């Protein structure tokens, strides 16, 4: 669907306006303000984006003038009216992208047979395909040698060999720490000498391997290169196909492996906020097949996740159909507490929204508190949508967002265009100005000052304790009976002090004394502000003259080299080191019990005094005795609180009334004196982290991938299908494609392939996971001379319809009433034989018998999967008769030309006394209309009515053509033949 603004006779051509800006001359746009309708200013900003799209894309078929009026009348139409939305772009990751691209390649073959130039088949909506789901870690580097592993599982000191390759021998690659080629400490791939602290160095995807002494990248990391080589070998067919796609198709951008994760590339490189196309500017928006697509809403870009067939439809120019959503306004009030970190805020807001019950709705943030959240805070909150079941969590663009874009890859010209356009159409917000607040379906207020920092412990992660109550709570733990929280220390022994000598000086331990403090960032990489807060706190503590007691076992284990990079770039790493928080490597250490032994004098004092000593860490595991068998109380805390408790030397402290310590000048230093402000953290984050991350992604995009660049791929306009391939195969969706569609065909004497109950999910229908050795898919692969070790998974073979069709309804948890027990079997009714579902469907097709499926409530619930509709279509299923459908799956069935038929209210298969073994006939009229009632007759003489769940004329058109793929291909044939 082209940008309708360029066409003469556009129904809203009177709304076309020109931006009034020096650098934005001749930039046209549709201005909804020219409607002169007061309702526009009352709409939530996310709904305004839907309205702008409807105005711009109005063509009288997909989008009608009535749709524009319905969106304007959102207050009355929400939750009841279907609208069409055309996003600005599509985002695919490789697992879900490959079937979409295989379908487009097959469509080229289909139109070419009719004499149409195959080069005309391209996505009409700009599409980005990020190859990021194929990397497996066959090789890794780990410097923990024979470390204890009380946490269970594989010991970190035990090398795990890949079944496909031997672990590479270290070649002694060196950093540039001393001289040109290496450091004076020796080969940087070797573990550092023992220093009394556990050390680990695990190579992580897209993370440089750092020299443990100079914290500089090792040149040409052997591990990453070997993993990339294995990725290329294992996925060569798929990658060659993607490479061909990048050359053959217009309007598609393939981002090769090793550039970044799909959500990272979307946030840091692809997002535009304002798009410019065909001489018009309009809001950026996206639908994606990645579960993290919703993160983009934190930057003021409307976007959500969709299934494979929906994404294909949008690629081919069809809009997304959705019910005009309710929009919950989340009003943020109050000021963030001094000690509250970004992670505290994200989890606090998520908890409130989860309790509010907002499933399926839009959430839009407003109120003065929003201005206190950085752009990373907002994207993290938006990413939590699945946790509280919202469709999107939208943060309109404001000054904070603009500041963020100034630190990224946006030019001054782009920034000026962005700001001028958003302000011209009232999509720019000042959160401090309540007069700009729109009307919402309902409003939830969250007082940010009510979100307080917590720690978890002393034995279980679910036992949360407010930091302000820590002193009181620890005392109660001493008093309580031994259990999940209690230690049952007699009152007369709770004041015990145990002196000991360490490095020639006397110290004293008490109940609550901290002896282990570990800053671990593996669970905090999503938002770097907490690590920066810890670093800035360390800087201020050192400058205030405080230090960590030398007997406390301190460590810093970043989750990736990027964390070390931004701690170093911001200048805080030396201060963390001064306090004893030195980088020990990259990998699981303290969390899994890989803590170096405590000094013997410390252990002796703890045991002699029967003390409840404490460990504090920012990881995610801390069960009793896990860190060290003599450390009974362990608390999970944010990285800065780990530093704070390490300085205090005890958890038995009230930070409000008691000082962290006393410096050499005798001055008491309180935590409030040295805790960094949010402004300080956000300033540092913006100038070191954000800019570095965006520069890195841009550098990777421009540099490309050497292995990808050298990968050979066909140059032809038609893809040369390899008949021997078991990964990529031309699907049969376009077989017998005629220039004109046939009239809707009634279904005559169909058998039920399956008789199912309630809550049949897409997991039951769609191939997922490993391929069972006795399944039809396994038999097919064995016939291709593959061994079971080479089967891979259904997910990896989504580009092969022969495998995927054989795996449809192959779930071992499928409950088919014909069989009476779970399993991927069904009854071939004419013969009475029990067969695999695929084998039965194949026999029915040979016999020329059409198929239906009988089901109960919520058929197709669960995650969206394109093969949950494609598979049944290729099995020969013409209709599904169910009590109700999951909406997205119902749309997918229509998109594949399968009729979703719903029993009338009160009717069920049981109430109609259907046994499922009857023959079913459904009369489908030539003038089929949306939601028309149809009659189903059975071979036993019964008849009943069903509703054909075609929601719009567009649905009916797709069904007439046998699905959206055939509709688009046929339109192209009709246009160019």
N, C-alpha and C positions, 0 to 999 in steps of 0.2 A: 504494500500500500504506500504509494508515493506521498511526499509531503504535499498535502492538498492545497496549501497556501499558494502554490505556484500555478494552480489551475484557475482558468477564468470561470466565473459563475460560482465561486465558492460561496456557500450560504452565509458565511461570516466575514466576507471580504471587507465589510465596513469596519471591522475591528483591527485591521492592519495598521500598525503605527511604526514610527521610526524613533530610535533612541536619540535622546538629546544629550550628546556627550561629544567632546572634541575628538577623542580617539575612537569613537564608536559611530562615526557617520555612516549613513546608508545601511545600518543594521536594522532590518525589519523584524517585527514580531507581532503576534496577536495579543492585543491588549484587552483583557476581560473587563477592565475598568470602563471601557467605552460602551459596555452594555448598559451603564447607568442604572445598575440594579443594586440596591442597598444590601441585598442578601450576600453578595460576593465578599464584602468586608467582614461578614460574620462567620464565613466558612473557616473551618480549620485549614491550616496552610497545606497539609497533605491532601485535602480534598480540592484545594485550588489547583494543585498540580494535575489531578485527575480531570478537572474542568478544562484547563488549558489544552490538554491532550485531546479532549473530546471536541473542542472548538477547532483546533488545528487540523484534526484528522477527519472531520465531518465530511462524509461522502454519500450519505443517504442510504447506504447498505450496511456496512460494518458499524458505522457510527451515524446516528440520525440526529436531527435538530431536537427531537424529543429527548434524547439522551442528555444533551446539554441542559435542557430545562429541568430534567430530573436531578441532575447534579446540583444545579442552582437551588433546587428545592430540597436539598439534602436533609434538612431538619425533619421533613415529613416522609421522605422516601427511603431513609436509611433502613437497612436490614430487610427491605422488601423488594427493591428494584434492581434488576440486572443492568449493568453498564459494560461498555467495552473500553479497554484501556490499551493504548499502544505505547509501550516503553521505548525509550530512545535507543537501547542496545540490549544485547543478550550476552550473558556470561556463562561459559561452559567450562567444566573441568574434564579431563580426558576420559574418565570412565563413562560419564554420561554423554560426552561429546561425540564419542566414536559412533554410536548407532545413528545419531543425527546426521553426521557427515556421510556415513555409509548410505543412508536413505537419499541424500542429495546426489551422491555419485550414481546411485541406481536410477534416480529420476533423469539424470543426463542420458543414460542409456535408453530409457523409455521414450523420451521426446526425440532422440536421434533416430529411432526406428520409424518415426513419423515424418522424417525429413526436416526436423527443427534443429537449428544450430544449438548444440549442447552448451556452448559458451553462454547462452542466455540464462541457464539455470545457475542462479547465485542467491545467497541470502539477500533479501531486500532490507532487512534490519541489520545494522552493523553488529557483528558478532566477534567476540574474543574467546578463543579457546586456549586455556592454559594447561600445559602438560605438566602436571605436578603430582599425580597419584600413582606413578609407576615406579618410583624409587624404592628399592628394598635395601636394608643395611646388611650387605653380605660381608663387609669388612669394617672393622672399627679398631680404634686404638684406645687402650685403657692402661693407665699406669698403676692401678691398684693391683698389687701382686700378693696373692694368697691372703687377702684381708679377710677377717672374720665376717660372717654373714648371718647374724642371729635372726634376721628377718625372714629367712627361709628362701626357697627358690634356688636358682642357679647361683653358686658362689661367684663373687666377682673375681676371685683369683683363679677360677677355672676357665680356661679358654674354650669358647664355644665354636666349633668348626662348622663352616658352611657346608651343606651337602653338595654344593655345586662347585666349590673352589676351595683351595687351601688358603689359609691366612697368609697375607704377604709378609715377607721378611723385611724388617726395617732396613732402609738404605742409609739411615743416618742423615736425613734431610736436615738442613740447619737454617736458623733464622739469621737475621742481619744484626743481632745484638752486639757482636764484637767484630769489627772489620767487615769485609764485604760479604762473606759467605757463611759465617757462623759465629757462635759465641764461644767464649773461652771455657764454657762449662761442658763442652762435648756435644755429642749428637743430640739434637732436640727431640728426636723421636724416642729416645730412651727415657725411662722414668727418672725424675730427679732423685738425688740421694735422700735417704730417710732423714727426716728432720723432726720426728716426733709427732707429725701431723699426717693424717691420711691424705693421700694424693690421688687424684683421678684425672684422666684426660681422655674424654670420649669425643671422637669426631662426630659432629652433628651436621645434617644436611645444610648446605649453604653457610656453614660457619667455618672460619679459618682455624686451623690447628695452630695454637699459640705456643711459642717457646715458654716453658714454665718459669724461666729465670728472667727473661726480658719482656714477656707478655707481648711479643711481636709475632706476626704471622710467619709460619714456616713456609718457605717457598714451595710452590707446586705440591700441595698436600696429597700424599700418595693415596690416603684412604678415600677422599672424595673422588679422585680420578678413577680409582678402581671400581667404586660403586657406580659411577657414571658409565664405565665400560660395560659392567654387568647389566645395567639398565638397558643399554643399547642392544646387547646380545639377546637378552630375554624378550625385549619388546620391539625387536627390529621391524617386524611386519607392521605393527601399529604405528611406529614412529615414521616409517617410510610412507604409510598412508597419510598421516598428518602432514608430512612434508609435501606430498603431492597436493593435498588440499590447499596448503598455503600458496602454492603456485597456480593451481587451476581455478580456484574460486576468487571472485571479487567480493569485497565487503566482509571478508573474514580475516582476522588477525590471529595467527597461531603463535603463541608464546612458547618457545621450546623449553625442554627440561633444564633444571638448574638455574632458573631465573628467580623463582620464588613461589611460595604457596599462592593458590588462586585468590584468597581473600587479601593477602598482602599486596599482590600486584594490582588488585582492584582498588584498594585504598590508596596505594602509593603511586600509581602510574596511570590507571585507566580512568579514574573519576574526573569528570569535567565540571560538575555542578551546573554549568550552562553549556548547552550544545549549540553548535553553529553548523547549519546544513542548508544547502539550496538557497542561500541568501537570507535565511531566517534564523533567529536565535530562539531557544526554548529550553525549559528545564531538563537537566540530565535525569534519567531514570533507568532502571535496569531490572530485569528478571534473570535469575541465575539458577543453575542446577547444583550449586554448592550450598551446603547448610549454613555457611557463614555469610551469605549474601546480605543478610539484614544489617551487618556492621555498617554498611554504607549510609544508612539512615542517620548515623551520628554526624555526618558531614552535610546534612541537608539534602541528600539525594534519595529520592523515594525508590525503594527496591525490596524485593522479597524472593523467596525460593519457589521454584515451580518444578513440575515433572518434565521428563524428556519429551513427551509428545507436545505439551504446551510450549516448551522452548522451541521445538521445531516449527510449530505453527507461527510463533512470533518471528522466527527467522525468515519464514516464507511470506511475511507481510500481514498475518492475521492478528487481530488484537486479542488480549487476554480478557476473558469474560469473568466478571466478579460481581458479587452482590455489593451494592453501595454500602460501605462498612460503617458501623458505629465507630466513633472516635472518642476515646477516653482521654480527657485532658489531665495530665499529671502535673500538678502545680507544686513546684519546689520553693519552699519558704525557708527563712532562717539562715543562720550562718553556720558554716562547717566548724566543728570543734577543732581546737588546736592540734590535738594528737590524732585526729581522724585522717586516715590515708585514703587514697583513691579506691583501693580495694575494699575498704570498709564501706565507702559510699556506694559502690557498685553492688555489693552484696546486700546492703541495707535497702536500697531501692528495689532490687530484685525480690527480696523477701516481702516487701509491702505489696508489690504488684502481683506476686503469686497468691497472696492471701485475698486479693481483691476480686479474683475470678473474672478475668477479662479475655477468656479464650476466643480466638478468631477475630478480635477487634484490632483496630489501629490504636496506638498510644501516641500522643503528641505532648511534648514537654513544654511547659511555659512557667512563668513566675520568675521573680528576681533571683531565686537561688540558682537558676540554670547558668547564669553568667559566671558562677564560681567553678564550673566544670570545664576542664580543658577538652580539646577535641579528642585526644585518646580516651579520656573518661567517657565521653559520649559514645564513641564507637564501641567501647567495651560494654556499656549498658545496652546499646542496640543489639549487640551480639548475643545478649542473654535472652532474647525473645523466646526461644524454645523453653526456657526455664519457667516463664509465666504464660506461655501459650498465646502470646500476641502475634499478629501478622507482621507488624512493623512497630518500631519505637522511634518516632521521628523527632529530630531536633532541627527546627528551622535555622537557616543561616543567620548569624549575627556577627558582631565585631570580633568575637573570639574565633569563630570559624575563619573569617577573613585573615586574621593574624596567623592562623595555622597555615593557610594557603600561601601566605607570603614567605613562609619558611620551607615551602616545598618546591615543586617544579613549575609553578605558575609565573608567567611573565607579568610585567607591570600592565601591559596592554590587556592581557587576559583578566587580570584582577579588576581593572577598571570596567571592562565589559560585564563581568560577573556582577559587580556591585550596582552598576547602572541599571542593568536589566531587572535584577531581583527587586530593587527598590521601585522600579517603574510599574511592576505588576503586584506589588505588595507581598512578595515572598521573602522579604528581609525583615528581621525582627529586632526590636529593642526590648529585651526581656524586663527591663526596669519600667517600661511604660505600659501600665495596665490598660490604657485606652486601646491598645492594639490587640488585647486578648480576644480571640474569637469565641464563638459559642461551641460547646462540646456536648456530646451525648450525656456524659456525666463527668464530674471532676473529682479526682483523688488528690488530696493534699498530703504532702510529705514534708515534715519539718526537718531540715538537714541537721539542725542542732540536736535532734533526738537520736541521730545515728552516732553512736559512741564506739570507740575502739574496743575490741575484744581480744582476748587470748583464749585458747582452748586447752583444757587439761583438768587435772594433772595426769590423767591416765588415758582418756579417750578424746578423739577429735570432736565429738558431738557435744561435749560438755563445755559450753562457752561461758566465759567469765568477763564481765566488763572490767576494763583496766582500773576504773575508779573503785571497784569493789575487790580488787585483787588481794589486798592485805587482809580484809575481813574473811574472804573466801578461803584463803590459805589456812588461816587460823581454824576455821570450821573443819577443814580437811584433816588437820592434825587431831581434832577432837572426835571426828566421826569414826564409827567402826570400820574395820578394813573392808573395803568394797570398791565400787567403781570410782569413788572419790576419796574415801577415808583411809587414814593411816593408823588411827587409834594410838596416839602418843599420850601417855599419862601427863596430866597437867603439870606435875612437879618436874617433868623432864623436858617441857617445852621451851624452857629458857636455857638449855644446855649450850655451853660454848666449849669448843674443842680447839686448843692451840696446837700448831704444828709449824715445823720449819720448812721453808722452801727457798732454795738458793741463798741460804744464809740469813734469811729474815723470818721473823715470827708473824704468822697470820692466825686468825681464828675463824672457825666455821660454826654455823648455827643451822637450825632448821630453816629451810628456805634459801640457803646459800647457793648461788649459781656457780656451777663448776664446768658446765659445757654451754657454749653460746655459738650457734652456727647460723650464719647468714647464707641461705640457699635461695636461688632465684628461679629454680626450675618451674615453680608454680606461679611465678610473678612476672614472667616474660611478656604476658599480654599487655601489661601496663607498666612502663619503665619507671613511673614516678616514685614507686615505693622504694626501689633500689637507690634512686637519686636522693630520696629523703634520708635514707640510711647514710649515704655518703656525705651529704651536707651536714647531717647531725654529727658525724664523726669529725668533720672539719671544725665545727664550732666547739665540740668537746675538747679537742686537742688545743685549740686556741684559748679555751678557758682554763687550761692547765690540769685537766683531769686525765686519768688513764685507767685501763683495765688491769685488775690484779693479775700478776703474771702466772698464777697457778690455774687460771680459768682457761680451759681448752677452747680456743676461738678458731674459727675458720670461715672462709668465704668460698663458696662453690657456685659460680655463675652457671646459669643454664645454657649459655652459649657464649661464643667469643664476642658477639655484639654487645653483651652486657659489660664485659671487661672493656671493650672499646669505648663505650660511652661513659663509664666510670672514670676511665683514664682521660678521655677528652675533656670531661668536665672538671678535671683537676682534683677529684675527691679520693681517688684510689690510694695515694700516699698516706692520707689521713686514716683510712681504714686499716692500712698496713701498720701504722703507728700504734693502733689500738690492738693489734694482733690479728685483725681480720685480713689475712693474706690469701691470695688466690691459690687454692690447692689443686685446681684442675676442673674438668668438666665431666660430671657424672654423678651417679648416686653414691653418697658417702655417709653422712651423719644419719640421714633418714633410715637407712637400712642397717644401721649399727656399725658402719665402718668408721668408727671414731678411734683415734689413737688412744692408747691406755692413759688414764689419768696418772699424775705423779703418785708414787707409792705413799708419800706422806699424806696426800689428800685422801686417798683410799683408806689409809689407816685411821685417820681422824673421823671419817664418816662412819666406819664400822665400829670404832671404839665408842663413839657417842650415840650410836644407833640413830644417826641423823637422817632426816628427809632432805637430801640434797637435790638440787634442781638442774635440769637442762632446759634451755630455751632455744628454739630453732624456728626458722621460717619455711619449713618443708611441709609435708602432708602426712607424716606418720610419726607417732611418738608414744607407742604403747609402753606400759611400765617395764623398765629394764631393757628396753630396746636399744637405747643409746649406750647404756653401760649398766652392768648388773647391780652396781652400787648406787645408781642414781634413780631414785624411786619416783620423783615428781618431774614430769616433763611437760612443757607448755609449747604449743604452737603459737607463734606471734608474727606480726609483720616484721620485715627486715629492720626498720628503725627501732622498733620496740626491743628486738634482740640486742641491738647495740645499747639501748638505754638500760636494760636489765643487766647487761654485762658490766657497764660502768658502775651501776649501783651495787652489783655483787650479790644481790638478793632479790627475791620476788616478794619478800615480806616488807613492802614499802608502799606508801601512799604518795604518788608523785606530786600531788597538790600541796601537801603539807610537809613533806620531808625532802631534803636535798639529795641530788644524785651523789654528791661528794663534796669534799672541801679541798680547794687547791692549795698550792704551796704558800700562798699569801694568807691563808686562813679564811678565805672567802667561801661561803656556802654557795654552791651552784645548783639551781633547780632545773628540772627538765624544761620548764617553760622558758628559761633563759637561753637555752641552746637549741630548742626545736625549730627547724626551718619553717618559714611561712609557706603557704601554698603559692604565693606570688614568686617566692624565690625558687621553689621547685619547678613551677611551670615555666619560668624564664629559662632556667637551665635546661629543662626538657626540650623546650622549643629551639634553643640555640645549639644544642649538642646532639640530642637524640634524633629529633624529627628531621632536621636537615641532613644528618648523616645517613639515616635510613632511606630517605628519598634519593639522595645522591647515589647511594649504593644500588638501588633498584634501577635507576636511570642508567647508571654505568653498565649494569648487567644487560639491560635491554639493548643498549647501543653496541656493546661489545659482542653480544651474542654468545653462542655455545659452540666451541670448536668442533666437538664431536657431531653436533647437529649440522653445522655448516658443511662438514665433510660427508654427511650421510647422503647417499645416492637415492634419488627418487625419480619416478617416471615424469616425462615432460608432456605427455599426451593430454588432450582435452577430455578424453574418456579414460576412466581408470582401468588398467589392464588386470582384470581379476585373475588371480591364480587359482585354478581349480583344485590344486593340492593344499591350499591354505586352510587351516582350521581356525584362524582368527578373523580373517576378513573374507566375506562372501557376499555376492550380490543377492539381496533379499528379493522375494517373489511378490512384493506388494504391488508391482506394476504389471504383473502378468495379464495378458489379454486386455490391455488398456485400449479402449475405443475412443474415437474422436468425440462422440456424443454419449452421454450417460443413458443407461437404460431406465425406464420408469421403475419406481420402487416395486420390488418383487415380493409378493406374499410368501410367507414361510409355510411350506406344505409338508405335512407328515414328518415333522422333525422328531428326533429322539433327544432325550436329555443325556448329555455327556456326563453330568454330575448332578447330584441332588444334595445341596449343601445347607447348612444351618445358619445361625447368626454369626456376625463378626468374622466373616471370612476376610482376612487381611491380604494386602499385596504380598506379604511374605509367603502366604499360602499359594498365591497365584503365580508370582513372578520368580524366575530363577534367581537364586542368591546363594552365596557360600560355595562350599566345595561340591564337586561332582561325585556322587556315589558310584562305586565300582560296578554295581549291578543295574544301573539306571539306563534308560534308552540313550541318553547323551553319552554315557560311557561306552556303550556298544558302538555308537557312531564313531567316537574317537579311536576306539580299538580298530575299527575297520579302516581307519586312516593310518594304522600302524603306529599309534601312540601308546606308550605304556602308562599305567596309572600315575606314575610320578610326574608325567608330563601333562596330565589333565588340566592343571591350573584350576581356576574357579570360573563359575558362570559369569562373574563380573568382568573377568579378563577377556571373556569370549563374547561380549555383547555385540561385537561386529559380525557374528556368524549366526544367521537365523536358524540354520540347521541344528545347532547346539541349543540355542535358546528356546526353540519350539519344543524340542524333546525334553527340555527341563521345565516347561510350563506345567503347573500343578504337580511338581515333583517333590513337594514338601512332605517330609515324613510325618508332619503334624496335621496333614489334611484330613478332615473328618467328612467322609462321603457316606451319606445314609444308605447308599446302595450296598456298601461293604460292611458297615457296622463296626469298623475299627479304624484307627488312624493309619494313614499310609497313602502313597501316590498311586492308588489303584482305583479302577472303576469297573462297572458291569457293561459288557457289550450285550445290549438287550436282545437283539435278534438271536444270538447264539447261546446266551446265558453264561458266557465265559467271563472270568475275572482277568483283566489285563491291566498293564500299565496304561495310564491315561493317554499317553501319546499313541501307543499301539492301537488302542480302541478307536481314537479319533481317526487314525490313518485308515483303519478298516472301514469306518463309516464313510470316509471320503471315497474310497474305492467303490463302495456300494451306492454312491450318489445320494446319501442320506444327509440332509441338513441337521445341524445340531443347535440345541439351546442349553442353557444352564438354569437350574432352579436354585434359589437361595433365599435366605431369611433377611434379617435386618442388617443394615450397615455393610452391605457388600462392598468390598474394595477399600475398607478403612486402612489406616496406617500410612506409611510413607509413600510418596508418589513414585511409581515406576512405570516407564513407558512399556516395558515388555509384559506388564500385567494386562495390557490391552492388545499389544501386538501378538503375543503368544496365542491367546484364544482365537484371534482372527485367523492366524495361520493354521490352527487346529480345525477350522471350519465352523466356529461358533457364529451363529447369525443373530442371536438375541440372548439377553440375560433377563430372566423374570425374577424379581426380588421384592421383598417388602420395603426396602429402602436402600439407597446407595450413598456412599461417600461422594461428595460433590466432585472432587477433582478426578477421581477414577471414573465417575459417570461421564465427565467431559472427555476423558481419554477414550472411552468406549465409542462415543459419538465420533471422535476424531479418527477412529479406525473403521468406521462403518458398521459397528455392532449396535443394535437397537437396545437401549436400556428401558425395559418395561417394568412398571411398578404395579403390584397388586393394589386394588382399590382399598381405602381404609376399612379395616375390619377383616379383610380377606387375607388368608395365608394358604400355603400349600396344604397344611393340615386341616384348616377349616373347610377347604374345598375338597378334602378327602382325595388328594392327589397322591398316588404312589410313586410317581416319577417314571413308571415304565410305559405310560401311555404314549401315543403319538400326538404331537401338538401341531396345530395349524393356526397361523396368525394372519388375518386379512389386513394387508397394508394398502390403503387406497393411493391412487396416483396423485391426488391433491392433498397429500399428508400435510398437516399443520402442527404448529407447536402445541405440546401437551394434549394432543388428541387422544380420546379414548378409543381403544381397539378391542376387538373380540378375539379371544383365544378359544378354539374348539379342540376337544380331545377325541381320541379314537373310541373312548368309552361312552361318548354321547354327551359328556358334560361340556359346558361352556362358561366362561367368566370374562369379566372386563378388566383391562389393564390401562394404565396411562403411559403413553409414549413420552418419555422425559426429554423431549427436544425443547429447549427453553426459548429458542429464537428461530427466526427464518434461516439464519446462518447455520444453525445446527441441522435443520432439515436439508439445506443445500449440501452440506458435508455428507449427510447420510445418503442422499440420492446418488452422489458420486462415488460412494464406497469408501469415504474417509477423506481427510484433508489432503493427504499426499496425492491421491488420485485426482482430487479436485484441482490442485495447483498445476499438476502435470497436464491435465486435460485442458485447463484454461490456456496454458502456453501453446498446446497443440492447436487449439481453436484460433488463437490469435495470430500464429505465424504460419499456419498451413494454408 
